[in-house]
Amino acid sequence: MTPFVAILKITAKAAIRSNMFRVLLFILLLTIFLLPASIVGDGTAESFIKISLNYCLSSISLILSFSTIWLACYIMSTDIESYRIHMLIAKPVSRTTIWLAKWTGVVLINSVLLIISAVTVYLMVMWHYSNIDFEKEDKTRINNQILVGRRVFKPYIPSLNLKVNKVYTQRLAALAKDGRQLSEGEKRLLQDNIKNYLSSSEGEVKYGKTKIWRFKNLTGLKKKKLPLFVRYRLYPEKFEIKKQMESYGMWAVRVPNEVIEKGKNNSKNSDKSLFITKTDEPESLPCAIFNEFTFFSSTVIDKKDEVFIAFINADPAGNSLHFQTADGPVLLVKITGFLENYVRAMLLLFMQIALLGAIACAFGGLLSMPVSISFVFAYLIMGAASQYLINFYNSLDPAVIAINGNMNVYDLVGRSLSSFLMLFVVPVNEFNTADLLSSGELIELSFIADKFFFWFVLKGFTIMLIGIYFFSKREFALVVKSNEK
């Protein structure tokens, strides 16, 4: 263990002596001290918190990423090109130990900077937030909705396959009666159009009608008596509107009878329930923007760990109102405080630093410094591009492709190549959770575990093994001969 620690110390000292590292450190210090103090936003506490966290954490992530890549490539390649590596390999120290010690040193020094940056940003953002004269109601809302870690529960959406097949069969029978036969591509397009129509109609609430959403698996929350928040975005008849509009409606929640008649002997009617409205009269509701409210707690969760909320359309013009699936409504409930959620976000940033260090050390141990840095950035760009292409091709409508013909050769090559590359490359933005943190959404432990095992253990460990293998096989005497020439 002594050689490992000695190499680690040498790595840390070499990093501190690097001029580029000092420049990045200076930029990092300016960022964490000046950025929170210079952010204004639109004057509201919500805007201040969101912009502060997004800008600060994104800047820290970017600077530390550059620092990790630079240091790893600098330490690995410079030691080889300056012949310092020969002093180590001449001793009874394995090259695996050398590689791991250098990687640990790079990760350790950047992790210390991450901790200092994270603590400083947290304290400064909280200090500025506490000392700026925001409205009391605005601060209360932020403490309940932003400076928390809230789990998101989406409504249960039943399968539309039976409805789609029923309508599809009826349409085919009607077309056959008219003597029209559809091709396979046209049948797929018809089926897809029916599915899209039924999906959109599921979110439609006609005037005077009520729409009910069912939320399942709220296990373990009933006894905690926590407030439940509802977030949604409402649309009028036209989804694309040039200016913000307002409509009217009423929200309600189903309350089991055992809650309303608590303390009474009503075992026969214990399965009955009723809905309680948020307001006595229809309230004004802004359209096309996200809204959030609460008027009930987790005590409304029934015996099956379910919650039912309802919306009544009271539009003055008698128009239908629409809810898109991606825009809610969703239930949010506080699971942790903001500090714990903040620590989880920093843990993911640490994984990003460790993974970038492994990638940079793998290239730095094989190539010269400028070439290794170029290869690292090419690797990261390749990962981002592959992910973008996969998302793009997955968004294409297979029915439309069938009608217009198969994809051309360039699309086929791009789709196949991007899928193949994603087996090896790692998109670094997978670890960025600033948007979740700034919106008060809980960074789930299962989410962290998934990133750790899939991206860090499987792919990161593979990259480390490849880097160690090529480093152990590299002939350092060739470097001396090359430099002598």
MARLUM-882320 format. One record per residue (C-alpha): x, y, z; residue in three letters. Coordinates in steps of 0.2 Angstrom, whole numbers, plus 5000, padded with zeros to 4 digits. Layout:
XYZALA
...
This chain:
500050005000MET
501550125003THR
501950134984PRO
500150174980PHE
500150314993VAL
501750384988ALA
501250394969ILE
499650474975LEU
500550614984LYS
501650644969ILE
500150654958THR
499350784969ALA
500950894970LYS
501150884951ALA
499350934948ALA
499551084960ILE
501151134950ARG
500151134933SER
499851314927ASN
498251264918MET
497551184934PHE
497851354943ARG
496951444930VAL
495451324931LEU
495551344950LEU
495451534949PHE
493951524937ILE
493151404949LEU
493351514964LEU
492651664954LEU
491151564949THR
490651504966ILE
490951674974PHE
490351794961LEU
488951704952LEU
487751684966PRO
487951864971ALA
487651924953SER
486051834949ILE
484451934950VAL
483151844939GLY
481451914938ASP
481451974956GLY
480551824963THR
481251704975ALA
480751554964GLU
481751624949SER
483251664960PHE
483351494967ILE
483151404951LYS
484351514941ILE
485651514955SER
485651324957LEU
485651294938ASN
486951414933TYR
488151374948CYS
488051184947LEU
488151184928SER
489651294929SER
490551194943ILE
490151034933SER
490951104917LEU
492451174925ILE
492851024935LEU
492650914920SER
493951014911PHE
495051014926SER
494850824927THR
495250794909ILE
496750914909TRP
497550844924LEU
497350654920ALA
498050684902CYS
499450794909TYR
499950684923ILE
499950524913MET
500750584897SER
501950704905THR
502750574917ASP
503050464902ILE
503750604890GLU
504850674904SER
505550494908TYR
504950514926ARG
503950354924ILE
505550254922HIS
506050294940MET
504450204945LEU
504450054934ILE
506250024939ALA
505549984956LYS
504549834961PRO
502949924958VAL
501649854946SER
501049964932ARG
499249934938THR
499650014954THR
500450164946ILE
498950184934TRP
497650164949LEU
498650284960ALA
498750424947LYS
496850404943TRP
496450404962THR
497550564964GLY
496650654950VAL
494950604956VAL
495450644974LEU
496050824971ILE
494550864960ASN
493350794973SER
494050904986VAL
493751054974LEU
491950984972LEU
491650974990ILE
492251154993ILE
491251214978SER
489651124983ALA
489751195001VAL
490151364996THR
488751374983VAL
487551304995TYR
487951425009LEU
488051574998MET
486351534989VAL
485551515006MET
486351675013TRP
485851774998HIS
484051704998TYR
483851735016SER
484451915015ASN
483551975000ILE
481952055003ASP
480651934995PHE
478851924999GLU
478451815014LYS
477151715004GLU
478451694990ASP
479751625002LYS
478451505010THR
478051434993ARG
479851414989ILE
480151325006ASN
478751205002ASN
479051174983GLN
480851214979ILE
481951184994LEU
481351014997VAL
481550834989GLY
479850784983ARG
479450624975ARG
478350634959VAL
476850514957PHE
476150504939LYS
474350454936PRO
473850284931TYR
473550274913ILE
472550124907PRO
473050034891SER
472150094876LEU
472449934866ASN
470749874867LEU
469950034862LYS
471150054848VAL
470849884841ASN
468949914842LYS
468950074833VAL
470250004821TYR
469149854817THR
467649974814GLN
468650084802ARG
469249934792LEU
467549864790ALA
466850034785ALA
468250054772LEU
467949874765ALA
466149914763LYS
466550054752ASP
467749944742GLY
469350014748ARG
470849904753GLN
472249974763LEU
474049924761SER
475049864776GLU
475850034778GLY
474150124777GLU
473450004790LYS
474950044802ARG
474650234799LEU
472850214802LEU
473050124819GLN
474350244824ASP
473250394821ASN
471850314830ILE
472950284845LYS
473550464845ASN
471750524844TYR
471150424858LEU
472650474869SER
472250654866SER
470450634870SER
470950554886GLU
471550714892GLY
470050814886GLU
468750884899VAL
467250944891LYS
466251094898TYR
465251044913GLY
466150874914LYS
467250804927THR
468950714924LYS
469650594937ILE
471450544939TRP
471950394949ARG
473650384958PHE
474350214964LYS
475750144975ASN
475750284988LEU
476350165000THR
476950215018GLY
476450395016LEU
474750395024LYS
475350395042LYS
476550535039LYS
475150665036LYS
476150755023LEU
475450885012PRO
475150824994LEU
475450954980PHE
474750944962VAL
475651014947ARG
474851034931TYR
474751134915ARG
473051164907LEU
472751204888TYR
471151284880PRO
470451214864GLU
472051264854LYS
473651194861PHE
474751334853GLU
474151504860ILE
475051664857LYS
474651744874LYS
474251674891GLN
472451644893MET
471351604908GLU
469951484911SER
468951424926TYR
468751264934GLY
468651174951MET
469851044959TRP
469250904970ALA
470050754980VAL
469150594985ARG
469150575004VAL
468750405011PRO
467350405024ASN
468450335037GLU
469350505037VAL
467750615037ILE
466850515050GLU
468350475061LYS
467950415078GLY
466250355073LYS
465750175072ASN
465350165053ASN
466149995048SER
464749955036LYS
465050115025ASN
466950115027SER
467150085008ASP
466150235003LYS
466950394999SER
466550574993LEU
467450714984PHE
467950884993ILE
468251034982THR
469651154984LYS
468551304982THR
466651334984ASP
466651424967GLU
467551394951PRO
469251484952GLU
470251574938SER
471651454931LEU
473051524920PRO
473251414904CYS
474851354895ALA
475951374911ILE
476351254925PHE
475251284941ASN
475451204958GLU
474351194973PHE
473951094989THR
472351084999PHE
472450905006PHE
473650795014SER
474150615013SER
472750565025THR
471650555009VAL
472650405004ILE
471450255005ASP
471650075010LYS
472350024993LYS
473650164994ASP
472850264981GLU
472250444978VAL
470950514967PHE
470850694961ILE
469650774950ALA
469450924939PHE
467751004934ILE
467751114918ASN
466851284921ALA
467551374906ASP
466551534904PRO
466451514885ALA
465951334886GLY
467451264878ASN
468351104882SER
470051104892LEU
471450984889HIS
472850904899PHE
474350824890GLN
475050674898THR
476750744899ALA
476150904908ASP
475150814922GLY
474350824934PRO
475650744945VAL
475650724964LEU
477250784973LEU
477550734991VAL
479050785002LYS
480250645006ILE
481850725010THR
482450905014GLY
483451005002PHE
485150975009LEU
484950785007GLU
484350804989ASN
485850924986TYR
487050794993VAL
486350664981ARG
486650784966ALA
488450814972MET
488650624973LEU
488150604954LEU
489450744950LEU
490750644959PHE
490350494948MET
490550604933GLN
492250664939ILE
492850484942ALA
492250424926LEU
493050574916LEU
494650534926GLY
494650354920ALA
494350404902ILE
495650534902ALA
496950424911CYS
496550284898ALA
497050394884PHE
498450484893GLY
499350324897GLY
499350284878LEU
499550444869LEU
500450614870SER
499550754880MET
498850854866PRO
498250694856VAL
497550614872SER
496550774876ILE
495850784858SER
495350594859PHE
494450624876VAL
493450764869PHE
493150664853ALA
492550524864TYR
491350634873LEU
490650724858ILE
490450554850MET
489350494865GLY
488350654865ALA
488050634846ALA
487550454847SER
486350484861GLN
485550624851TYR
485350514835LEU
484650374845ILE
483350494853ASN
482950564836PHE
482750394827TYR
481650334842ASN
480550484840SER
480150444821LEU
478450374818ASP
478650194811PRO
476950214803ALA
477550364793VAL
479150274788ILE
478150134782ALA
477050254771ILE
478550354764ASN
479650194762GLY
481050134771ASN
482450244778MET
483850284766ASN
485550204768VAL
486250354777TYR
484850344790ASP
485150154792LEU
487050184794VAL
486750324807GLY
485550224817ARG
486550064817SER
488250154821LEU
487450264835SER
486750114843SER
488350014842PHE
489350164849LEU
488250184864MET
488850014869LEU
490550084873PHE
490350274875VAL
489650364890VAL
488550524888PRO
489150634902VAL
487550734904ASN
486750584911GLU
487450634928PHE
486750814927ASN
485250834939THR
485251024942ALA
483551034934ASP
482850914946LEU
483650994961LEU
483051174956SER
481251114953SER
481251024970GLY
481050844963GLU
481850704973LEU
483350624966ILE
482950444969GLU
484150324976LEU
483650204963SER
484050334950PHE
485850354957ILE
486050164959ALA
485550144940ASP
486850274935LYS
488150194946PHE
487950014940PHE
487550044922PHE
488750194917TRP
490050194931PHE
490350004935VAL
489949924918LEU
490650054906LYS
491850144918GLY
492649984925PHE
492849924907THR
493650084902ILE
494850064917MET
495349894912LEU
495649934894ILE
496750084900GLY
497749984912ILE
498049844899TYR
498749964886PHE
499750054899PHE
500549894905SER
500949844887LYS
501650004882ARG
503550004878GLU
504250164887PHE
505950144879ALA
505150184862LEU
504650354869VAL
506550394873VAL
507050344856LYS
505650444848SER
506250604858ASN
508050574854GLU
507650574835LYS
